[in-house]
Amino acid sequence: MHSHLPLLASLLLSPALAFYIPFFSIHSYPSSAPIPLLVNKVYSDTSQLQYAYYDLPFVCPRPTSRPLGTSGLFSGQNIPLNLGEVLRGDRITASDMSLRMGQDNECSVLCSREVNQKDLKRARDLIREGYVVEWIVDNLPGATSFVTVDKTKKYYAAGFKLGSSSVDGGKRVYLNNHFTIVIRYRSAQGKKGAERGEKVVVGFEVYPKSIGVKNVERDDKGIGCPVDLGSKGREKFELPVVEDEEERGENNGTMMTIPYTYSVYFREDNSIEWSKRWDLYFVNQEEGAKIHWMAIVNSLAICGVLTGVVLMILARTVRNDIKGYLDGEKGRKRKVVVVMMKEKVPGLSDQGDEVEGIDEDEEEEGVEDVTGWKLLHADVFRTPRNGHLLAPLVGSGMQLLFMAVGLVLLGALGILSPSFRGGFISFGVGLFVFAGVLSGYFSSRVYKTFGGRDWSRNTVVTATLFPGLLFSIIFVLNLFVWAQASSTALPFGTLIAMVFLWLCVQVPLVYAGAWYGFVKAGSWEYPTKTSSIPRQIPQQAWYIKGLRMALLAGLIPFAVIFIELLFVFQSVWQDKSGYYYVFGFLAVVSTILILTIAEVTVLAIYVQLCSENYNWWWSSFMVGGGSAVWVFAYCTWYYFAKLHITGFLSSILFFSYSFMACCVYGLLTGTVGFLTAFAFVRRIYGAIKAD
């Protein structure tokens, strides 16, 4: 058993390895070949607003178009982006920095940018908020290099700081205006490396520095390179603070010149394999793996207890209930036959004592009072209130379930690695759109099972309810983000493309699935008949009333995933320089979560039916999705306890994104609970064969 643990651990950690197609993804460079350096955006852990690098008014302006060697790119050219990159706020542009394989460059002047006081204030604000810059070389983000405490391992943090501020409340702010670029490379494999001498990039590091104007050797044009980059006592480039003039709106015409320079160094590093060059970006893998194992053990323990309880109910309680009910039905039928024989068959009255004896024995042995869930056989499949709304929700939940399972599997296989920038969101949108077939299919079948007839109307509601809610929230938020000139805002063309995918691709797929589900597949058959007069529901216990059962039951699935949620939140909100990479662990925890939700829903609905409450349709959906409320509460706690988000708009974006994510999670898990409860109820009532 122990011999298989290393293999299992390697499989679960395999997403840390980037997925590459051999001889297709690898880009090798001959000696002195130009290497394009792309600039992307600036972002911060304390703000949800991102900005395109060349949109900042205090950096070097967008360069003019000039060819960058044989790469086919021009400086200042916008790089085509996939949908996921646009949605995550990327705005990638080719710079005019000169990088040639193997050729060091001690210093080059990038530009001298004249800025006014308003632009300087913008720079100070971004530096104080901790914004970092993202550059890209050979699909690797520029990183800041660190060493572990024991100095045994080196790791990367994506991005580099825009500047720094003093510890006395940030009164003194320094802008980084010199960039030392280190490109790590090794020989390419095969003939490219052995015969042609081509190299591949395995590391991209950026070390920014703040160089004061007195430490710059100027030429005739007033620009130049720093005199001594290695001096620790050098003067820094400080951004002056002129608070009084800024408050009165004065002095904005006062200009200041910021010199920008850069250095390039190439270093051969054969210790890094090209296929493992992303591993340096995954911080504290071993320590994180231990916590992930703890999360899995915690989840398995909870799921194991629930499995035992559910098996006990199915194997003992329900079976005994069904057996007793069937024996009681046989006893009643035999009693009726005996009475009819006594009344209608001549001569049988002479054997009355014997017959009566048989009747009494049968009543004692076979006939027992029918109580609990067995009393509801004529009401348990009664159409729920607002069933026309529940059906579209179940359809949307199946659509989201397919999307989530697909993303987790692709991530576990390593296809959706960080090297595929924007791939996670792009695949998510694609899977969601094409899963419209499943949405229409399940929605129409549930709708027809509830006795619905107007399937076209149900199709329209299914295709527009949840996607319309998401699009409306995104559109409203986009208006506020647009006003901030942030790259987080979606371009108008992207919004049009999303509407096209929704109305011209997803809606027809939903319609096709709905037609097949309603016309061809039809409704699910009930094992019992429903009476015309509904049964009166007795007084219910406090924990079954309203949303209380959903909230109480939702605590158990939340306990299964809250440890893994901590890693997800840390990657998405707190440490944006890192990457979430353990999709193997996420796949295991997600599987346990689905099993836990199914078992919790079965237990909750069984308790409700035993209380003679047949309104289980909506209850099953809410119990399945009840943990979404706790996840949102966890988001709220995380915001106040862990994050340091500043600004009203950033806070609005955080809670809006969290709300949408919890809606997705709630619909997904609610659908799992509904379908599990439906199968369970059909199973137990089909076994008693009540008429």
QUIZIDA-V641189 format. One record per residue. N is the residue number from 1. RES is the residue in three letters. OMEGA is omega in degrees with one decimal (999 if undefined). Layout:
# QUIZIDA-V641189
n={N:N}
res={RES:RES}
omega={OMEGA:OMEGA}
This chain:
# QUIZIDA-V641189
n={1:2:3:4:5:6:7:8:9:10:11:12:13:14:15:16:17:18:19:20:21:22:23:24:25:26:27:28:29:30:31:32:33:34:35:36:37:38:39:40:41:42:43:44:45:46:47:48:49:50:51:52:53:54:55:56:57:58:59:60:61:62:63:64:65:66:67:68:69:70:71:72:73:74:75:76:77:78:79:80:81:82:83:84:85:86:87:88:89:90:91:92:93:94:95:96:97:98:99:100:101:102:103:104:105:106:107:108:109:110:111:112:113:114:115:116:117:118:119:120:121:122:123:124:125:126:127:128:129:130:131:132:133:134:135:136:137:138:139:140:141:142:143:144:145:146:147:148:149:150:151:152:153:154:155:156:157:158:159:160:161:162:163:164:165:166:167:168:169:170:171:172:173:174:175:176:177:178:179:180:181:182:183:184:185:186:187:188:189:190:191:192:193:194:195:196:197:198:199:200:201:202:203:204:205:206:207:208:209:210:211:212:213:214:215:216:217:218:219:220:221:222:223:224:225:226:227:228:229:230:231:232:233:234:235:236:237:238:239:240:241:242:243:244:245:246:247:248:249:250:251:252:253:254:255:256:257:258:259:260:261:262:263:264:265:266:267:268:269:270:271:272:273:274:275:276:277:278:279:280:281:282:283:284:285:286:287:288:289:290:291:292:293:294:295:296:297:298:299:300:301:302:303:304:305:306:307:308:309:310:311:312:313:314:315:316:317:318:319:320:321:322:323:324:325:326:327:328:329:330:331:332:333:334:335:336:337:338:339:340:341:342:343:344:345:346:347:348:349:350:351:352:353:354:355:356:357:358:359:360:361:362:363:364:365:366:367:368:369:370:371:372:373:374:375:376:377:378:379:380:381:382:383:384:385:386:387:388:389:390:391:392:393:394:395:396:397:398:399:400:401:402:403:404:405:406:407:408:409:410:411:412:413:414:415:416:417:418:419:420:421:422:423:424:425:426:427:428:429:430:431:432:433:434:435:436:437:438:439:440:441:442:443:444:445:446:447:448:449:450:451:452:453:454:455:456:457:458:459:460:461:462:463:464:465:466:467:468:469:470:471:472:473:474:475:476:477:478:479:480:481:482:483:484:485:486:487:488:489:490:491:492:493:494:495:496:497:498:499:500:501:502:503:504:505:506:507:508:509:510:511:512:513:514:515:516:517:518:519:520:521:522:523:524:525:526:527:528:529:530:531:532:533:534:535:536:537:538:539:540:541:542:543:544:545:546:547:548:549:550:551:552:553:554:555:556:557:558:559:560:561:562:563:564:565:566:567:568:569:570:571:572:573:574:575:576:577:578:579:580:581:582:583:584:585:586:587:588:589:590:591:592:593:594:595:596:597:598:599:600:601:602:603:604:605:606:607:608:609:610:611:612:613:614:615:616:617:618:619:620:621:622:623:624:625:626:627:628:629:630:631:632:633:634:635:636:637:638:639:640:641:642:643:644:645:646:647:648:649:650:651:652:653:654:655:656:657:658:659:660:661:662:663:664:665:666:667:668:669:670:671:672:673:674:675:676:677:678:679:680:681:682:683:684:685:686:687:688:689:690:691}
res={MET:HIS:SER:HIS:LEU:PRO:LEU:LEU:ALA:SER:LEU:LEU:LEU:SER:PRO:ALA:LEU:ALA:PHE:TYR:ILE:PRO:PHE:PHE:SER:ILE:HIS:SER:TYR:PRO:SER:SER:ALA:PRO:ILE:PRO:LEU:LEU:VAL:ASN:LYS:VAL:TYR:SER:ASP:THR:SER:GLN:LEU:GLN:TYR:ALA:TYR:TYR:ASP:LEU:PRO:PHE:VAL:CYS:PRO:ARG:PRO:THR:SER:ARG:PRO:LEU:GLY:THR:SER:GLY:LEU:PHE:SER:GLY:GLN:ASN:ILE:PRO:LEU:ASN:LEU:GLY:GLU:VAL:LEU:ARG:GLY:ASP:ARG:ILE:THR:ALA:SER:ASP:MET:SER:LEU:ARG:MET:GLY:GLN:ASP:ASN:GLU:CYS:SER:VAL:LEU:CYS:SER:ARG:GLU:VAL:ASN:GLN:LYS:ASP:LEU:LYS:ARG:ALA:ARG:ASP:LEU:ILE:ARG:GLU:GLY:TYR:VAL:VAL:GLU:TRP:ILE:VAL:ASP:ASN:LEU:PRO:GLY:ALA:THR:SER:PHE:VAL:THR:VAL:ASP:LYS:THR:LYS:LYS:TYR:TYR:ALA:ALA:GLY:PHE:LYS:LEU:GLY:SER:SER:SER:VAL:ASP:GLY:GLY:LYS:ARG:VAL:TYR:LEU:ASN:ASN:HIS:PHE:THR:ILE:VAL:ILE:ARG:TYR:ARG:SER:ALA:GLN:GLY:LYS:LYS:GLY:ALA:GLU:ARG:GLY:GLU:LYS:VAL:VAL:VAL:GLY:PHE:GLU:VAL:TYR:PRO:LYS:SER:ILE:GLY:VAL:LYS:ASN:VAL:GLU:ARG:ASP:ASP:LYS:GLY:ILE:GLY:CYS:PRO:VAL:ASP:LEU:GLY:SER:LYS:GLY:ARG:GLU:LYS:PHE:GLU:LEU:PRO:VAL:VAL:GLU:ASP:GLU:GLU:GLU:ARG:GLY:GLU:ASN:ASN:GLY:THR:MET:MET:THR:ILE:PRO:TYR:THR:TYR:SER:VAL:TYR:PHE:ARG:GLU:ASP:ASN:SER:ILE:GLU:TRP:SER:LYS:ARG:TRP:ASP:LEU:TYR:PHE:VAL:ASN:GLN:GLU:GLU:GLY:ALA:LYS:ILE:HIS:TRP:MET:ALA:ILE:VAL:ASN:SER:LEU:ALA:ILE:CYS:GLY:VAL:LEU:THR:GLY:VAL:VAL:LEU:MET:ILE:LEU:ALA:ARG:THR:VAL:ARG:ASN:ASP:ILE:LYS:GLY:TYR:LEU:ASP:GLY:GLU:LYS:GLY:ARG:LYS:ARG:LYS:VAL:VAL:VAL:VAL:MET:MET:LYS:GLU:LYS:VAL:PRO:GLY:LEU:SER:ASP:GLN:GLY:ASP:GLU:VAL:GLU:GLY:ILE:ASP:GLU:ASP:GLU:GLU:GLU:GLU:GLY:VAL:GLU:ASP:VAL:THR:GLY:TRP:LYS:LEU:LEU:HIS:ALA:ASP:VAL:PHE:ARG:THR:PRO:ARG:ASN:GLY:HIS:LEU:LEU:ALA:PRO:LEU:VAL:GLY:SER:GLY:MET:GLN:LEU:LEU:PHE:MET:ALA:VAL:GLY:LEU:VAL:LEU:LEU:GLY:ALA:LEU:GLY:ILE:LEU:SER:PRO:SER:PHE:ARG:GLY:GLY:PHE:ILE:SER:PHE:GLY:VAL:GLY:LEU:PHE:VAL:PHE:ALA:GLY:VAL:LEU:SER:GLY:TYR:PHE:SER:SER:ARG:VAL:TYR:LYS:THR:PHE:GLY:GLY:ARG:ASP:TRP:SER:ARG:ASN:THR:VAL:VAL:THR:ALA:THR:LEU:PHE:PRO:GLY:LEU:LEU:PHE:SER:ILE:ILE:PHE:VAL:LEU:ASN:LEU:PHE:VAL:TRP:ALA:GLN:ALA:SER:SER:THR:ALA:LEU:PRO:PHE:GLY:THR:LEU:ILE:ALA:MET:VAL:PHE:LEU:TRP:LEU:CYS:VAL:GLN:VAL:PRO:LEU:VAL:TYR:ALA:GLY:ALA:TRP:TYR:GLY:PHE:VAL:LYS:ALA:GLY:SER:TRP:GLU:TYR:PRO:THR:LYS:THR:SER:SER:ILE:PRO:ARG:GLN:ILE:PRO:GLN:GLN:ALA:TRP:TYR:ILE:LYS:GLY:LEU:ARG:MET:ALA:LEU:LEU:ALA:GLY:LEU:ILE:PRO:PHE:ALA:VAL:ILE:PHE:ILE:GLU:LEU:LEU:PHE:VAL:PHE:GLN:SER:VAL:TRP:GLN:ASP:LYS:SER:GLY:TYR:TYR:TYR:VAL:PHE:GLY:PHE:LEU:ALA:VAL:VAL:SER:THR:ILE:LEU:ILE:LEU:THR:ILE:ALA:GLU:VAL:THR:VAL:LEU:ALA:ILE:TYR:VAL:GLN:LEU:CYS:SER:GLU:ASN:TYR:ASN:TRP:TRP:TRP:SER:SER:PHE:MET:VAL:GLY:GLY:GLY:SER:ALA:VAL:TRP:VAL:PHE:ALA:TYR:CYS:THR:TRP:TYR:TYR:PHE:ALA:LYS:LEU:HIS:ILE:THR:GLY:PHE:LEU:SER:SER:ILE:LEU:PHE:PHE:SER:TYR:SER:PHE:MET:ALA:CYS:CYS:VAL:TYR:GLY:LEU:LEU:THR:GLY:THR:VAL:GLY:PHE:LEU:THR:ALA:PHE:ALA:PHE:VAL:ARG:ARG:ILE:TYR:GLY:ALA:ILE:LYS:ALA:ASP}
omega={-177.5:-179.0:-179.3:-178.1:177.7:178.8:179.8:179.1:179.7:178.2:-179.1:179.1:-175.8:177.3:177.6:178.1:-179.0:179.2:-178.9:173.9:-176.3:176.5:177.5:-177.8:-174.8:178.1:179.5:-175.8:171.8:178.1:179.8:177.9:179.2:177.1:-178.7:171.9:-177.7:175.3:-173.6:-170.7:170.7:-178.4:-176.2:175.7:-178.7:-178.5:176.6:-179.5:176.1:-178.7:174.9:-173.6:-177.3:174.1:178.8:-173.4:-175.2:176.5:178.3:-177.8:178.6:-175.9:176.0:-175.6:171.2:-175.7:177.7:178.7:-178.5:-177.0:-176.9:179.6:174.9:177.0:-177.1:-178.6:174.9:-178.7:176.9:-176.3:171.7:-175.0:-179.5:178.8:178.9:-177.4:178.9:172.7:178.7:173.7:-169.9:-178.2:177.6:177.7:177.8:175.3:-175.5:175.7:177.8:-173.4:175.5:-177.3:177.4:178.2:-174.6:178.2:173.3:177.9:178.7:177.0:168.7:-173.1:175.4:-177.5:176.8:-175.8:178.4:178.6:177.8:177.0:177.3:178.7:-179.8:-178.9:-179.1:179.5:179.2:177.7:173.7:-179.2:177.2:-174.3:176.2:170.4:-174.6:171.6:179.4:178.1:175.4:176.0:175.6:-171.1:169.5:-175.0:177.3:176.3:179.6:-175.8:-180.0:175.8:179.3:-176.2:177.1:177.8:-176.0:165.4:-175.2:179.2:175.9:-171.5:175.4:179.6:-179.5:178.7:-178.7:-176.5:-178.2:178.7:177.5:-179.7:178.5:-175.0:-177.7:179.9:175.5:-176.8:171.8:-175.2:174.9:-175.6:177.9:177.6:177.0:-174.5:172.5:-178.3:177.6:179.5:175.9:-176.9:-179.0:-179.0:-174.9:-174.7:-174.7:179.8:-179.1:-176.2:173.8:-179.0:179.5:178.4:-179.2:-177.3:177.9:178.6:-178.4:178.7:176.0:-175.5:178.5:-176.4:179.5:-179.0:-178.0:176.3:-172.7:174.9:-178.0:-178.4:177.9:178.7:-179.2:-176.6:176.2:-179.0:-176.1:-179.1:-175.6:-177.8:179.7:-178.0:-176.9:177.1:178.7:178.8:-176.4:175.8:-176.6:178.0:179.9:-170.5:-175.1:-178.7:-178.8:-178.6:-179.6:-179.9:-178.3:172.6:178.7:178.9:178.1:-175.5:177.5:-177.7:178.9:177.2:178.1:178.5:178.2:175.8:-178.3:177.5:177.2:-179.5:178.6:-178.0:-179.3:179.6:-177.6:173.4:-179.0:-178.1:-179.2:-175.6:178.0:-176.0:-179.2:-179.2:-177.9:-171.2:173.2:-178.8:-173.7:179.1:177.9:-179.7:179.0:179.4:177.1:177.2:176.2:178.6:-179.6:178.3:177.5:-179.4:179.6:179.2:179.5:-179.0:179.5:178.1:179.6:179.4:178.3:179.7:-179.4:178.4:177.4:179.1:-177.3:-173.3:-175.0:-172.3:-177.3:-179.6:178.6:177.0:-178.8:179.7:178.3:179.4:-179.3:176.7:177.4:177.6:178.4:179.1:179.3:-179.0:-179.3:177.5:179.1:-179.7:-179.2:179.8:179.6:179.2:179.0:-175.4:-168.0:-175.6:-179.4:176.5:-178.3:179.8:177.7:179.9:-173.5:-178.0:-179.5:-179.4:179.8:177.9:177.8:-178.2:-179.0:178.9:-178.9:179.8:-179.0:-174.7:-169.3:-172.8:176.1:-179.4:178.5:-178.7:173.5:-172.4:-177.9:179.5:-171.8:-174.3:179.6:-177.8:-169.9:179.7:176.6:-176.2:-177.3:172.9:-179.5:176.8:178.0:175.7:180.0:-178.7:176.2:178.1:177.1:177.9:177.9:177.8:177.0:177.1:179.5:177.9:177.5:179.4:-177.2:179.4:179.2:-179.6:-179.4:179.3:178.7:176.9:179.4:177.0:178.6:-178.7:-178.6:179.0:178.1:178.8:176.7:-174.2:-179.3:-176.8:-177.4:-179.2:-179.6:178.6:179.0:178.0:179.7:179.1:179.6:-177.9:-175.8:173.8:174.0:176.6:178.7:178.6:179.6:-177.7:-176.9:178.8:-178.2:179.4:176.8:179.7:178.9:176.1:177.1:178.8:179.9:-177.9:-176.8:-174.6:177.5:177.8:178.0:178.5:179.4:179.3:-179.6:-175.7:-174.0:-172.6:-176.7:176.7:178.5:177.3:179.7:-178.0:179.9:179.5:-179.6:-178.3:179.9:178.0:-178.2:178.7:179.2:-177.8:175.7:-177.2:179.3:-179.8:-178.0:175.9:173.6:178.3:179.5:175.8:-178.7:179.0:177.6:176.5:178.2:178.7:178.7:176.7:177.6:177.8:-178.6:-171.9:-173.9:179.4:-175.5:-177.2:175.7:178.3:175.7:179.7:179.7:178.5:179.3:178.6:-179.1:-178.8:-176.6:-173.7:-174.1:-175.8:178.8:-175.7:172.2:-177.4:175.3:178.8:179.7:177.7:-179.3:-179.8:-179.3:-178.7:-178.8:180.0:178.1:-179.1:180.0:177.9:-175.1:175.7:-174.0:-175.9:177.7:-174.3:170.4:-176.7:-176.3:-179.4:179.5:-179.1:179.5:179.8:-178.9:178.4:-175.7:175.1:178.5:177.7:179.5:-169.4:-169.3:178.8:178.6:177.0:179.4:177.9:-179.9:179.5:-179.9:-179.5:-174.5:-170.5:-167.3:-176.4:-176.8:176.5:178.0:-178.3:172.7:-168.9:-171.4:179.2:175.4:175.8:179.8:178.4:179.6:-179.5:179.3:177.3:177.9:179.1:-179.4:178.2:-179.3:179.1:179.1:-177.8:178.1:179.9:178.0:179.3:-177.5:-178.7:177.1:177.1:179.9:179.3:176.9:175.0:177.5:176.2:-174.9:177.8:-173.5:-174.2:179.6:179.6:-179.9:179.4:-178.1:176.7:178.3:-178.7:-176.4:-179.2:177.9:177.7:179.2:176.7:178.1:175.4:177.0:175.6:179.2:177.5:-178.9:-179.9:-175.7:-174.1:-171.1:-173.2:177.0:-178.4:179.0:177.7:-178.2:-177.2:177.8:177.7:177.3:178.8:179.7:-177.2:176.6:176.9:179.2:179.0:179.5:178.4:179.2:174.0:177.0:-179.8:-179.1:177.4:-178.8:-177.7:176.2:177.4:176.1:178.7:-179.2:-176.9:176.9:179.2:179.0:178.6:179.9:-178.6:177.2:-178.4:-174.5:179.5:173.0:-178.5:-178.1:176.4:179.9:178.8:999}
